[in-house]
Amino acid sequence: MDGPISSTSQHAGQPALTTQLTLLPDHSAITTYHPQGEAVTKETGVWQPVGNNKVQVLTTRSGEQMVVSERIYQRSGLSLTATEETFNGNTYPLGSEGLTLKRQVNGADSSQQ
């Protein structure tokens, strides 16, 4: 599942946030956060499959900062869902339903194809 995978989320009282994850054939990973009305943040790292329908994304750089962040995504169809993130040794939940990213096809949401 290489190529762009995105999600747009909005929580009450918060601006919309679009998260895009790109998994490249060389196993590099790029996560880009597009908060509405704010500067874009780009994270880079690597990815690898870790069992049936799971992929581990290890982030090593956020902007200009060195970080260690890990998310394990579960694949279901054209979607990936992570329920928690381990960031610099501390584990945090990713909301009550986790973070679900949907595969983009030609720039459109795959559910519309």
Kinemage of the C-alpha trace (Angstrom):
@kinemage 1
@onewidth
@group {chain A} dominant
@subgroup {mainchain}
@vectorlist {calphas} color= white
{ca met a 1} P 0.000 0.000 0.000
{ca asp a 2} L 2.411 2.679 -1.162
{ca gly a 3} L 1.231 6.109 -2.265
{ca pro a 4} L -0.715 8.870 -0.531
{ca ile a 5} L -3.100 7.958 2.263
{ca ser a 6} L -5.060 10.808 3.893
{ca ser a 7} L -7.523 11.748 6.560
{ca thr a 8} L -9.302 14.966 7.438
{ca ser a 9} L -10.533 15.312 10.994
{ca gln a 10} L -12.217 18.030 12.966
{ca his a 11} L -12.994 18.120 16.668
{ca ala a 12} L -15.419 20.531 18.316
{ca gly a 13} L -13.808 23.939 18.712
{ca gln a 14} L -10.737 22.928 16.668
{ca pro a 15} L -9.806 23.782 13.073
{ca ala a 16} L -9.863 20.968 10.498
{ca leu a 17} L -6.655 18.934 10.268
{ca thr a 18} L -5.707 16.927 7.194
{ca thr a 19} L -3.097 14.219 7.746
{ca gln a 20} L -1.387 12.671 4.723
{ca leu a 21} L 0.877 9.632 4.935
{ca thr a 22} L 2.961 8.611 1.924
{ca leu a 23} L 4.612 5.176 1.971
{ca leu a 24} L 7.259 4.960 -0.730
{ca pro a 25} L 8.615 1.787 -2.421
{ca asp a 26} L 12.070 2.376 -0.835
{ca his a 27} L 10.355 2.097 2.613
{ca ser a 28} L 10.670 5.783 3.399
{ca ala a 29} L 7.588 7.417 4.915
{ca ile a 30} L 6.427 11.029 4.835
{ca thr a 31} L 3.642 12.292 7.105
{ca thr a 32} L 2.314 15.772 6.384
{ca tyr a 33} L -0.098 17.636 8.663
{ca his a 34} L -2.182 20.429 7.113
{ca pro a 35} L -3.989 22.295 9.924
{ca gln a 36} L -6.558 24.743 8.554
{ca gly a 37} L -5.104 28.253 8.656
{ca glu a 38} L -1.697 27.191 10.024
{ca ala a 39} L 1.716 26.184 8.687
{ca val a 40} L 2.161 22.645 7.322
{ca thr a 41} L 4.292 20.226 9.371
{ca lys a 42} L 6.252 17.464 7.632
{ca glu a 43} L 7.634 14.344 9.321
{ca thr a 44} L 9.940 11.785 7.719
{ca gly a 45} L 10.985 8.272 8.617
{ca val a 46} L 10.640 4.667 7.475
{ca trp a 47} L 7.947 2.001 7.250
{ca gln a 48} L 7.822 -1.789 7.235
{ca pro a 49} L 5.174 -4.511 7.280
{ca val a 50} L 4.781 -6.124 10.722
{ca gly a 51} L 2.438 -9.081 10.458
{ca asn a 52} L -0.839 -9.652 8.679
{ca asn a 53} L -2.287 -6.391 7.356
{ca lys a 54} L -0.161 -4.234 9.682
{ca val a 55} L 2.445 -1.612 8.925
{ca gln a 56} L 4.835 0.123 11.331
{ca val a 57} L 5.709 3.757 10.625
{ca leu a 58} L 8.776 5.013 12.501
{ca thr a 59} L 9.253 8.786 12.357
{ca thr a 60} L 12.759 10.108 12.948
{ca arg a 61} L 12.394 13.784 12.011
{ca ser a 62} L 9.613 16.316 12.566
{ca gly a 63} L 10.413 19.534 10.741
{ca glu a 64} L 13.982 20.240 11.803
{ca gln a 65} L 13.775 18.259 15.073
{ca met a 66} L 15.012 14.721 15.602
{ca val a 67} L 12.260 12.588 17.196
{ca val a 68} L 11.404 8.944 17.745
{ca ser a 69} L 7.750 8.211 17.025
{ca glu a 70} L 6.063 4.919 16.199
{ca arg a 71} L 2.576 4.109 14.958
{ca ile a 72} L 1.309 0.650 14.067
{ca tyr a 73} L -1.450 0.850 11.459
{ca gln a 74} L -3.966 -1.938 10.851
{ca arg a 75} L -5.022 -2.257 7.218
{ca ser a 76} L -8.666 -2.775 6.313
{ca gly a 77} L -9.401 -2.517 2.594
{ca leu a 78} L -7.991 0.821 1.436
{ca ser a 79} L -7.765 2.262 4.963
{ca leu a 80} L -5.098 2.248 7.659
{ca thr a 81} L -5.987 2.834 11.330
{ca ala a 82} L -3.639 3.515 14.249
{ca thr a 83} L -5.025 3.645 17.795
{ca glu a 84} L -1.925 4.929 19.591
{ca glu a 85} L 1.438 6.577 19.039
{ca thr a 86} L 4.639 6.125 20.996
{ca phe a 87} L 6.503 9.446 20.943
{ca asn a 88} L 9.953 9.723 22.539
{ca gly a 89} L 9.162 6.711 24.767
{ca asn a 90} L 5.671 7.796 25.889
{ca thr a 91} L 2.524 6.166 24.466
{ca tyr a 92} L -0.533 8.302 23.694
{ca pro a 93} L -3.991 7.304 22.419
{ca leu a 94} L -5.027 8.726 19.036
{ca gly a 95} L -8.594 9.613 19.993
{ca ser a 96} L -11.496 7.366 20.855
{ca glu a 97} L -11.598 5.824 17.371
{ca gly a 98} L -7.929 6.173 16.465
{ca leu a 99} L -6.554 7.816 13.328
{ca thr a 100} L -7.949 6.350 10.109
{ca leu a 101} L -6.293 7.238 6.813
{ca lys a 102} L -7.974 6.426 3.492
{ca arg a 103} L -6.099 5.696 0.276
{ca gln a 104} L -6.322 8.498 -2.268
{ca val a 105} L -6.840 7.618 -5.934
{ca asn a 106} L -5.836 10.363 -8.397
{ca gly a 107} L -6.208 12.973 -5.656
{ca ala a 108} L -9.757 11.899 -4.762
{ca asp a 109} L -10.996 9.993 -1.745
{ca ser a 110} L -11.075 6.301 -2.725
{ca ser a 111} L -14.589 5.940 -1.296
{ca gln a 112} L -15.799 8.214 -4.087
{ca gln a 113} L -14.282 6.067 -6.864
